Amino acid sequence: MSRKLFNHNMVPEVEITTESIEGKRYYVLPSGEKFRSVTTVLDGAMDKTALIEWKKRVGHEEAQKISTQAARRGTAVHSIAERYVLNEEDYLRGAMPSGIDAFKTLQTFLDKHVDNILGIELPLYSNVLKTAGRCDLIAEFNGVPSVIDFKTSRKLKKEEWIESYFLQTTVYSLMFEWLYKIHVPQIVVMIAVDHEEPQLFIKDRGYYVDKVLDIFTAQ
Protein backbone atom coordinates (compact mmCIF):
# COMPACT_ATOMS: atom_id res chain seq x y z
CA MET A 1 0.00 0.00 0.00
CA SER A 2 1.37 3.43 -0.96
CA ARG A 3 2.17 5.92 1.77
CA LYS A 4 3.67 9.36 2.02
CA LEU A 5 7.41 9.76 2.45
CA PHE A 6 8.47 12.92 4.24
CA ASN A 7 11.43 15.19 3.51
CA HIS A 8 13.79 15.57 6.47
CA ASN A 9 15.88 18.62 7.36
CA MET A 10 16.61 17.61 10.95
CA VAL A 11 18.29 19.98 13.38
CA PRO A 12 20.98 18.53 15.70
CA GLU A 13 19.57 17.33 19.01
CA VAL A 14 20.59 18.71 22.41
CA GLU A 15 21.44 16.00 24.96
CA ILE A 16 19.17 16.27 28.00
CA THR A 17 17.99 13.59 30.41
CA THR A 18 14.97 13.31 32.70
CA GLU A 19 14.77 12.92 36.45
CA SER A 20 11.84 12.65 38.86
CA ILE A 21 12.00 14.91 41.93
CA GLU A 22 9.14 14.67 44.45
CA GLY A 23 6.96 13.12 41.76
CA LYS A 24 7.59 15.93 39.26
CA ARG A 25 9.50 15.57 35.99
CA TYR A 26 12.69 17.57 35.65
CA TYR A 27 15.12 17.77 32.75
CA VAL A 28 18.86 17.73 33.38
CA LEU A 29 20.72 20.02 30.96
CA PRO A 30 24.30 19.57 29.68
CA SER A 31 25.29 22.25 32.21
CA GLY A 32 23.88 20.13 35.06
CA GLU A 33 21.05 22.56 35.72
CA LYS A 34 17.64 21.01 36.37
CA PHE A 35 14.52 22.58 34.90
CA ARG A 36 10.90 21.60 35.50
CA SER A 37 9.13 20.16 32.48
CA VAL A 38 6.81 22.39 30.46
CA THR A 39 3.81 20.24 31.39
CA THR A 40 4.70 20.36 35.10
CA VAL A 41 4.83 24.17 35.09
CA LEU A 42 1.57 24.48 33.17
CA ASP A 43 -0.15 21.92 35.40
CA GLY A 44 0.65 24.08 38.40
CA ALA A 45 -0.64 27.23 36.70
CA MET A 46 -3.92 26.06 35.17
CA ASP A 47 -7.36 25.99 36.81
CA LYS A 48 -8.13 22.38 37.80
CA THR A 49 -11.72 22.93 38.99
CA ALA A 50 -13.29 21.01 36.11
CA LEU A 51 -10.88 18.08 36.55
CA ILE A 52 -11.55 17.89 40.28
CA GLU A 53 -15.32 17.93 39.71
CA TRP A 54 -15.01 15.16 37.09
CA LYS A 55 -13.04 12.95 39.48
CA LYS A 56 -15.72 13.47 42.13
CA ARG A 57 -18.46 12.47 39.69
CA VAL A 58 -16.88 9.28 38.38
CA GLY A 59 -15.02 8.26 41.54
CA HIS A 60 -11.30 7.92 42.19
CA GLU A 61 -10.94 4.34 40.94
CA GLU A 62 -12.79 4.95 37.66
CA ALA A 63 -10.93 8.22 37.08
CA GLN A 64 -7.61 6.43 37.57
CA LYS A 65 -8.63 3.68 35.16
CA ILE A 66 -9.68 6.17 32.46
CA SER A 67 -6.52 8.23 32.92
CA THR A 68 -4.29 5.14 32.65
CA GLN A 69 -6.04 3.96 29.48
CA ALA A 70 -5.77 7.45 27.97
CA ALA A 71 -2.06 7.64 28.78
CA ARG A 72 -1.40 4.27 27.13
CA ARG A 73 -3.35 5.21 24.01
CA GLY A 74 -1.58 8.57 23.84
CA THR A 75 1.83 6.92 24.11
CA ALA A 76 0.89 4.45 21.36
CA VAL A 77 -0.25 7.21 18.99
CA HIS A 78 2.94 9.20 19.60
CA SER A 79 5.10 6.15 18.91
CA ILE A 80 3.30 5.31 15.67
CA ALA A 81 3.36 8.93 14.49
CA GLU A 82 7.08 9.21 15.24
CA ARG A 83 7.88 6.10 13.20
CA TYR A 84 5.57 7.24 10.40
CA VAL A 85 7.16 10.67 9.89
CA LEU A 86 10.60 9.01 10.12
CA ASN A 87 9.52 7.05 7.01
CA GLU A 88 9.89 3.69 8.78
CA GLU A 89 8.26 0.93 6.77
CA ASP A 90 6.82 -1.04 9.69
CA TYR A 91 5.48 1.98 11.57
CA LEU A 92 2.53 0.03 13.07
CA ARG A 93 4.67 -2.68 14.66
CA GLY A 94 3.67 -3.76 18.13
CA ALA A 95 0.72 -1.36 18.30
CA MET A 96 -2.66 -2.36 19.69
CA PRO A 97 -5.78 -1.88 17.54
CA SER A 98 -6.97 1.11 19.61
CA GLY A 99 -3.68 2.92 19.05
CA ILE A 100 -3.68 2.10 15.33
CA ASP A 101 -7.26 3.32 14.91
CA ALA A 102 -6.48 6.57 16.71
CA PHE A 103 -3.36 7.20 14.63
CA LYS A 104 -5.15 6.52 11.34
CA THR A 105 -7.57 9.38 12.05
CA LEU A 106 -4.57 11.74 12.23
CA GLN A 107 -2.70 10.21 9.29
CA THR A 108 -4.73 12.19 6.74
CA PHE A 109 -3.65 15.46 8.39
CA LEU A 110 -0.02 14.39 8.21
CA ASP A 111 -0.25 13.27 4.60
CA LYS A 112 -2.12 16.33 3.38
CA HIS A 113 -0.52 19.17 5.33
CA VAL A 114 2.89 18.18 6.76
CA ASP A 115 6.37 18.00 5.23
CA ASN A 116 9.98 19.16 5.62
CA ILE A 117 10.52 17.71 9.07
CA LEU A 118 12.89 19.66 11.35
CA GLY A 119 12.57 17.62 14.53
CA ILE A 120 10.75 14.62 15.98
CA GLU A 121 10.45 14.10 19.75
CA LEU A 122 12.98 16.92 19.92
CA PRO A 123 14.48 17.86 23.33
CA LEU A 124 14.21 21.62 23.99
CA TYR A 125 15.03 23.94 26.87
CA SER A 126 15.17 27.62 27.74
CA ASN A 127 17.36 29.46 30.23
CA VAL A 128 14.92 32.38 29.98
CA LEU A 129 11.79 30.38 30.85
CA LYS A 130 13.66 27.90 33.11
CA THR A 131 11.89 24.92 31.60
CA ALA A 132 12.48 22.03 29.19
CA GLY A 133 10.58 19.34 27.35
CA ARG A 134 10.25 17.21 24.25
CA CYS A 135 8.27 18.45 21.26
CA ASP A 136 6.24 15.90 19.27
CA LEU A 137 6.98 17.34 15.84
CA ILE A 138 8.44 20.46 14.26
CA ALA A 139 7.78 20.68 10.54
CA GLU A 140 6.10 22.74 7.85
CA PHE A 141 2.31 22.64 8.06
CA ASN A 142 0.84 24.00 4.82
CA GLY A 143 4.29 25.40 4.13
CA VAL A 144 4.56 27.30 7.44
CA PRO A 145 7.15 26.21 10.06
CA SER A 146 5.04 24.88 12.95
CA VAL A 147 5.12 23.10 16.28
CA ILE A 148 2.74 20.15 15.93
CA ASP A 149 1.34 18.29 18.93
CA PHE A 150 -0.55 14.99 18.94
CA LYS A 151 -3.33 14.43 21.49
CA THR A 152 -5.96 11.75 22.11
CA SER A 153 -9.36 12.21 23.73
CA ARG A 154 -12.45 10.20 24.62
CA LYS A 155 -14.70 13.12 23.65
CA LEU A 156 -14.63 16.17 21.37
CA LYS A 157 -12.89 19.17 22.93
CA LYS A 158 -14.16 22.73 23.00
CA GLU A 159 -11.42 25.23 22.23
CA GLU A 160 -11.81 26.99 25.56
CA TRP A 161 -11.05 23.72 27.38
CA ILE A 162 -7.62 23.24 25.83
CA GLU A 163 -5.78 26.52 26.32
CA SER A 164 -2.99 24.56 28.02
CA TYR A 165 -2.34 22.74 24.71
CA PHE A 166 -1.83 26.06 22.93
CA LEU A 167 0.39 27.37 25.73
CA GLN A 168 2.46 24.17 25.67
CA THR A 169 3.08 24.36 21.93
CA THR A 170 3.87 28.08 22.17
CA VAL A 171 6.57 27.33 24.76
CA TYR A 172 8.08 24.73 22.43
CA SER A 173 8.03 27.18 19.53
CA LEU A 174 9.88 29.81 21.57
CA MET A 175 12.47 27.34 22.87
CA PHE A 176 13.08 25.97 19.37
CA GLU A 177 13.45 29.46 17.93
CA TRP A 178 15.92 30.54 20.60
CA LEU A 179 18.01 27.37 20.30
CA TYR A 180 18.07 27.02 16.51
CA LYS A 181 17.42 30.58 15.24
CA ILE A 182 14.55 29.34 13.05
CA HIS A 183 11.28 31.27 13.25
CA VAL A 184 8.26 29.06 14.07
CA PRO A 185 5.17 31.32 14.03
CA GLN A 186 2.47 28.63 13.95
CA ILE A 187 1.21 26.04 16.43
CA VAL A 188 -0.92 23.04 15.47
CA VAL A 189 -2.80 20.62 17.72
CA MET A 190 -4.21 17.38 16.28
CA ILE A 191 -6.62 15.41 18.47
CA ALA A 192 -7.67 11.81 17.77
CA VAL A 193 -11.15 11.44 19.31
CA ASP A 194 -12.77 8.09 20.10
CA HIS A 195 -15.59 7.28 17.63
CA GLU A 196 -15.52 10.82 16.18
CA GLU A 197 -13.77 12.73 13.43
CA PRO A 198 -10.38 14.07 14.56
CA GLN A 199 -10.01 17.70 15.58
CA LEU A 200 -7.47 20.13 14.15
CA PHE A 201 -6.54 23.49 15.68
CA ILE A 202 -4.17 25.84 13.82
CA LYS A 203 -3.08 28.99 15.68
CA ASP A 204 -0.75 31.96 15.45
CA ARG A 205 1.53 31.47 18.43
CA GLY A 206 1.76 35.25 18.93
CA TYR A 207 -1.65 35.20 20.63
CA TYR A 208 -0.26 33.13 23.54
CA VAL A 209 3.26 34.52 24.02
CA ASP A 210 2.39 37.08 26.70
CA LYS A 211 0.57 34.50 28.86
CA VAL A 212 3.47 32.05 28.46
CA LEU A 213 5.93 34.70 29.62
CA ASP A 214 3.69 35.59 32.59
CA ILE A 215 3.47 31.96 33.72
CA PHE A 216 7.06 30.85 33.16
CA THR A 217 8.93 33.97 34.31
CA ALA A 218 6.88 34.01 37.54
CA GLN A 219 8.07 30.58 38.69
N, C-alpha and C positions, 0 to 999 in steps of 0.2 A: 504494500500500500504506500502511495506517495505521501511525503510529508515535507514540511518546510525545513530548509537548512538556513541557519542564521549566519550573518557575517559577524565576525568577532574583531574588536579593536580593544582588547583588554588592557586596563591599566595595571601596573604592578601592585601587588597586595602588600599591605602593612602587616607585620607579624604582631598580633595581640592574642592573649589567652584569656580565658574566663576563670573566675573564682567566685565561690559563694561565701558571703560574709553575712552572718545573722539572717540567713534565708533570702538575701537579696543578691542579684547577679551583679558582679563587678567585672570590668575588663582591666587586665594588666598590660600597660603600654610598654614599648621597648625601653623607655626611661625608668620603668619600675613603678611609675605612678599608677594609682588605681582609681578608675572612674566608674560611677554607677552607670548601669545600662540606660539607654534611652527609655525603654519601656518601664523600668523601675521609677525613674524620675516622673514620667507622665502619670503613672499609676498613683503616685503620691499627691499629684496636683489636681487630678480630675475628681468631679463629684461622683460619689459611688452610691448615692441614694437609691437609684433605680436597681442597681445590682443587689443591694442589701434587701430591698423589698422583694425582689424575685427569689432570693434564697429563702426568705421567710415563707413565701407562698408554696414553694415546691418542697421545702424541707432540706436539711443539710445533706442527708445521704443522697437524695436524688440530684441535688445541685452538684455534688461532687462527681457523681456518675456522669452527668451530662458534660461537665467541664473536662473530665478525663477523656471521654469519647471525642469531644471537639478538638482537644489538643492532639490526639492521635491522628485524626483526620487531617488537621492542619499541617502536621509534620509530614504526612504522606504526600499531600498536594505539593508542598514545597520541594520535597525530594524529587518527585516526578517532574515538576516544572524546571528544576535546576538541570536535570539530566536532558530534558527536552531542548532547552535553549543552548546547551552545550553540544547539541547535535549527536548525542549518543543514540546508537541504533536501538538498543534494548532499554528504552527509557521507562518502560512500565514494569521492569523486573521487580519481583518481590512485593508488589503493591497489592493491597486488598481491593476487592471490587468497589467498596465505598470511596476509597481514595481515587481510583481510576475514574469513576463516574464524575466525581467532583472536578478532577483535573480537566476532563474532556469538555466540561462546560466553559472553561477558561481558554481552552486551546484555540478556539476560533479568534478570540481577541489577540492572542499571541501571533497567530498566522497572518491575520489581516493588518495589524497595526504596528507590530514590533520588529525592529531589526537593528543592526549595528550595535552589538552588545559591548558595553564598556566594563561591566562588572557583574558577577553573579555571587550571591552570598558574600558580598564584599565587606571586610572589616573596615570600620571608619571610627574616627575619634576627633574630638575638638578640645584644645586647651582653653578656648574661649568659653565654651558651654560646659566644660568639665563633665563630659559624657562620652559614651562610645556605644557601638552596636554593630550589627551586621545587616546590610541592606539586601533585600531579596534580589532585586534586579535594577541595574542602571543601563538604559538603552534608549534609542530613539523610538518614540511613540508618535506615529504619524509625522515622522521626520524631525520631531522636537526632542532634544535631550531631556530625559525624564527619570525620576525615581519611581519605580513600579513595585507595588506591594501586593502580595497574594493573601487573601483572607478566605475563611470558610464560615458559614453561618447556617443555623437550623431554620432561620426565618429571614424574610426580606428586611433590610435595614433602612430606616429613614435617615436622611442626611444629617439631621440634627443630633442623632444618636452617636455618630461616629467621628466627632471632631478630633478625638485622640488619634485616629488613623491619619488624618490630614496633618496634624501636628508632628506625628512620628515621621512621616515621609518628608516633611519640610526640614526637620532636623537632619535627616540623612542627606538631603540635597545641599544644605549649607556645609556640612562636614566634608562631603565629596568635593564641593567647589573649592573650599579652603585648602584641602590636601592636594588636589590635582589641577587646580587652576582651569577647570572646565565648567562653564556656566550651565546650570541645570535649572531652568525656570519653571518646569512643569512637574506636577506630582499626579500619579495615577494609582487608584485603588481598584483592584478586581476582586469581587466577592463571589465565590461559588456557594449557591444557596440550595439546600436540600429541596428537591422536588419543585424547583422554580427555575426560571431563567436567571442567569448570572447577572450581577449588577456591576456597572462600570462608572467610576467617578473620575473625571479629569479636571484638575484644578491648576490655577496659577498659584505657585507657592508664595508669591508676594503677599497674598491675603493673610497668611498665617505667620509671617516672620516676626512681627511685633510681639504676638502672644508667646511664641517660642522663646524669644529673648527674655521676656518677662519671667517665664517659668524657670528657665535654665540658668539665668544669671542671678536669680534670687536664692538658689540652693547653697 
